[in-house]
Amino acid sequence: MTTEVIAINYIEFNVKNIAKSKAFYSALGWEFVDYGEQYCEFNSGALKGGFFQTDDVNSNGGALVILFSHDLENTLNNVKNASGIITADIFEFPGGKRFHFKDLDGYELAVWSDK
């Protein structure tokens, strides 16, 4: 019996306001396709996912989504300018540097670079 590798293919975020989420993540260069009033697909360039608009947003706990950037300082500034909350400033770890931030709905994500 062979074991098939099952890769992460798509990720969805429940958000309170799709328009605000699109504006925030456009600061990271993401592109969007709307599918009605309550759903929007995003393309980060490496992975597609979606925003589902709902009043039921629970952003605490769960997996940490980690993004990659070739220019960590610029990405940090873009997140700040888009009203993201920096929860951990740039720090070094084996293999590179990264920072953590919370988006407008309180989801914590990280951005890393190998430079």
PyMOL commands that set and color helices and strands:
alter all, ss='L'
color gray80, all
select helices_A, chain A and resi 18-26+72-81
alter helices_A, ss='H'
color red, helices_A
select strands_A, chain A and resi 10-15+31-34+39-43+48-53+65-68+85-93+96-102+108-113
alter strands_A, ss='S'
color yellow, strands_A
deselect
rebuild
show_as cartoon
